[in-house]
Amino acid sequence: MEPDTRSRILDAAEKLLVQHGLDATTLRMITTEAQANLAAVNYHFGSKEALIEAVFRRRLTWLNEQRIAALDAFEAEAQGAPLKPRQIVEAFFGVAIRMAADKGGGQSFMRLLGRTYTEPSDFVRSFLAAEYAEVIARFKAAFFKALPDVPQEEFLWRFHFMMGALSYAISGADALRLLGPIDEPDPDALYARLMSFLIGGLRAPLPTPAPASQAKAAKKPRGKRAA
């Protein structure tokens, strides 16, 4: 069955946003790709920002529902005991990695999501914060319970780095070619490599605080050198 006009517009917008980014993609480009007119965009979405939100919500809602479902299943099995960190990582990141391997649309969307993390606009940042609020709260609580010896501030930094690693990994092999030739990663191999990397980072030794003398020296402004 041929996609309806709304679906064609969403598919076209997703494709072009991955290629060109949020700011450079225009409604004219989207309507041309979708073989639709501007009136159809206005009818179905009302504005470019509303269209972009619909592009994200179409797949992000499902992704976050799957994450919560996976976490619920692990917590039900644990019967109140702390989860293993690997289980929490699997529930949050594993679902995303598998979605990125789906060439039926998931791959394109995850590349868009990864690009958005590195090129955020104010309205998309606010939109994603709202969409992620429940999920992030649930996963933070699970991680804090599973890793009581890791200071919460340190964990937030580690989670930040883990999100960055995920974004880079799902951006495609092109991003890796600056390191040398590399083939398009096999989804299973990518999953194994990334999960191993994320678990290793999560379990890494806590950083050693810099001595007070070094910290003061780093903050002290340098004086002007004599002529």
C-alpha positions as CSV (number, residue, x, y, z in Angstrom):
1,M,0.0,0.0,0.0
2,E,1.4,3.4,-0.9
3,P,2.1,5.6,2.1
4,D,-0.3,8.4,2.8
5,T,0.7,12.0,2.5
6,R,1.4,12.4,6.2
7,S,3.7,9.4,6.2
8,R,5.5,10.5,3.0
9,I,6.2,13.9,4.6
10,L,7.5,12.3,7.8
11,D,9.7,9.9,5.8
12,A,11.1,12.7,3.6
13,A,11.8,14.9,6.6
14,E,13.6,12.2,8.5
15,K,15.8,11.4,5.5
16,L,16.7,15.0,4.8
17,L,17.3,15.9,8.4
18,V,19.8,13.1,8.6
19,Q,21.6,14.4,5.5
20,H,21.5,18.1,6.1
21,G,20.6,18.8,9.7
22,L,17.8,20.7,11.3
23,D,18.7,24.2,10.2
24,A,19.7,23.5,6.6
25,T,16.6,21.4,5.8
26,T,13.8,23.5,4.4
27,L,10.1,22.8,4.0
28,R,10.6,23.2,0.3
29,M,13.2,20.4,0.3
30,I,10.8,18.2,2.3
31,T,7.8,18.8,0.1
32,T,9.8,18.2,-3.0
33,E,11.1,14.9,-1.6
34,A,7.7,13.8,-0.4
35,Q,5.9,14.9,-3.6
36,A,3.6,17.0,-1.6
37,N,2.8,20.7,-1.3
38,L,3.3,23.2,1.5
39,A,-0.5,23.2,2.2
40,A,-0.2,19.5,3.1
41,V,2.6,20.3,5.6
42,N,0.5,23.1,7.2
43,Y,-2.6,20.9,7.3
44,H,-0.9,17.9,9.0
45,F,1.7,19.7,11.2
46,G,1.2,23.4,11.2
47,S,4.9,24.4,11.2
48,K,8.4,23.2,10.6
49,E,9.1,22.8,14.3
50,A,5.9,20.8,14.8
51,L,6.9,18.6,11.8
52,I,10.3,17.9,13.4
53,E,8.7,17.0,16.7
54,A,6.4,14.6,14.9
55,V,9.5,13.0,13.2
56,F,11.1,12.4,16.5
57,R,7.9,11.4,18.4
58,R,7.0,8.8,15.7
59,R,9.9,6.5,16.7
60,L,11.2,7.9,20.0
61,T,8.0,7.1,21.8
62,W,8.3,3.5,20.8
63,L,12.0,3.4,21.7
64,N,11.4,4.8,25.2
65,E,8.5,2.4,25.8
66,Q,10.8,-0.5,24.9
67,R,13.4,0.8,27.3
68,I,11.0,1.1,30.2
69,A,9.5,-2.4,29.4
70,A,13.0,-3.9,29.4
71,L,13.8,-2.2,32.8
72,D,10.5,-3.3,34.2
73,A,11.2,-6.9,33.3
74,F,14.7,-6.9,34.9
75,E,13.3,-5.3,38.1
76,A,10.4,-7.8,38.3
77,E,12.9,-10.6,38.0
78,A,15.2,-9.0,40.7
79,Q,12.3,-8.7,43.2
80,G,13.6,-5.5,44.8
81,A,17.3,-6.3,44.7
82,P,19.6,-4.0,42.9
83,L,20.0,-4.8,39.2
84,K,23.4,-5.7,37.7
85,P,24.8,-2.6,35.9
86,R,25.0,-4.7,32.6
87,Q,21.2,-5.2,32.8
88,I,20.5,-1.5,33.1
89,V,22.9,-0.7,30.2
90,E,21.2,-3.5,28.1
91,A,17.8,-2.0,28.8
92,F,18.7,1.6,27.8
93,F,21.5,1.2,25.2
94,G,20.9,-2.3,23.9
95,V,17.4,-1.4,22.7
96,A,18.8,1.7,20.9
97,I,21.6,-0.3,19.2
98,R,19.1,-2.9,17.9
99,M,16.9,-0.2,16.6
100,A,19.9,1.3,14.8
101,A,20.4,-2.0,13.0
102,D,16.9,-1.9,11.6
103,K,17.1,-0.8,8.0
104,G,13.3,-0.4,7.8
105,G,13.5,3.1,9.4
106,G,15.1,2.6,12.7
107,Q,18.6,3.0,11.3
108,S,17.8,6.4,9.7
109,F,16.1,7.6,12.9
110,M,18.9,6.7,15.2
111,R,21.4,8.4,13.0
112,L,19.2,11.5,13.1
113,L,19.0,11.2,16.9
114,G,22.7,10.9,17.1
115,R,23.2,13.9,15.0
116,T,20.8,15.9,17.1
117,Y,22.8,15.2,20.2
118,T,25.8,16.9,18.7
119,E,24.0,19.7,16.8
120,P,21.1,20.5,19.1
121,S,18.8,23.5,18.7
122,D,17.1,25.1,21.6
123,F,13.6,23.9,20.8
124,V,14.8,20.3,20.1
125,R,16.8,20.2,23.3
126,S,13.7,21.3,25.2
127,F,11.5,18.8,23.4
128,L,13.9,15.9,23.9
129,A,14.3,16.8,27.6
130,A,10.5,16.5,28.0
131,E,10.3,13.2,26.0
132,Y,13.2,11.7,28.1
133,A,12.1,12.9,31.5
134,E,10.4,9.8,32.7
135,V,12.9,7.4,31.2
136,I,16.0,9.2,32.5
137,A,14.4,9.4,36.0
138,R,13.8,5.6,36.0
139,F,17.2,4.7,34.8
140,K,19.1,7.1,37.1
141,A,17.3,5.6,40.0
142,A,18.2,2.1,38.9
143,F,21.9,3.0,38.3
144,F,22.2,4.8,41.7
145,K,20.8,1.7,43.4
146,A,23.1,-0.6,41.5
147,L,26.2,1.5,42.0
148,P,26.0,3.0,45.5
149,D,29.8,3.5,45.7
150,V,29.9,5.8,42.6
151,P,29.1,9.4,43.5
152,Q,26.0,10.6,41.7
153,E,27.8,13.5,40.0
154,E,30.4,11.1,38.7
155,F,27.8,8.7,37.5
156,L,26.1,11.6,35.6
157,W,29.3,12.4,33.8
158,R,29.8,8.7,32.9
159,F,26.2,8.5,31.6
160,H,26.9,11.6,29.5
161,F,30.0,10.0,28.0
162,M,28.0,6.8,27.4
163,M,25.4,8.7,25.5
164,G,28.2,10.3,23.4
165,A,29.7,6.9,22.6
166,L,26.2,5.7,21.5
167,S,25.7,8.7,19.3
168,Y,29.1,8.3,17.6
169,A,28.6,4.6,17.1
170,I,25.2,4.9,15.4
171,S,26.3,7.8,13.2
172,G,27.6,5.3,10.7
173,A,31.0,4.1,9.6
174,D,31.8,7.4,7.8
175,A,32.6,9.0,11.1
176,L,35.3,6.4,11.8
177,R,37.1,6.7,8.5
178,L,39.3,9.5,9.8
179,L,41.0,6.8,11.8
180,G,41.6,4.6,8.7
181,P,39.7,2.3,6.4
182,I,36.8,0.5,8.2
183,D,33.9,-1.6,6.8
184,E,30.3,-0.9,7.7
185,P,30.0,-2.6,11.1
186,D,28.0,-5.8,11.4
187,P,25.1,-5.0,13.8
188,D,25.9,-7.9,16.1
189,A,29.6,-7.0,16.3
190,L,28.8,-3.4,16.9
191,Y,26.4,-4.4,19.7
192,A,29.1,-6.6,21.4
193,R,31.8,-3.9,21.0
194,L,29.8,-1.0,22.2
195,M,28.3,-2.9,25.2
196,S,31.7,-4.0,26.3
197,F,33.0,-0.4,26.0
198,L,30.0,1.1,27.9
199,I,30.3,-1.5,30.8
200,G,34.0,-0.9,31.0
201,G,33.5,2.9,31.3
202,L,30.8,2.5,33.8
203,R,33.0,0.3,36.0
204,A,36.2,2.3,35.6
205,P,38.1,3.3,38.7
206,L,37.0,6.6,40.2
207,P,39.2,9.5,39.1
208,T,41.9,10.6,41.6
209,P,41.3,14.2,42.8
210,A,44.1,16.5,41.8
211,P,46.2,17.8,44.7
212,A,45.1,21.2,46.1
213,S,48.4,22.8,45.0
214,Q,47.8,21.6,41.4
215,A,44.2,22.8,41.4
216,K,45.2,26.3,42.6
217,A,48.0,26.5,40.0
218,A,45.6,25.6,37.3
219,K,43.2,28.4,38.3
220,K,45.9,31.0,39.0
221,P,46.1,33.5,36.0
222,R,49.5,33.7,34.4
223,G,51.3,37.0,34.8
224,K,52.7,38.9,31.8
225,R,56.2,37.9,30.8
226,A,58.9,40.6,31.1
227,A,59.8,42.2,27.8
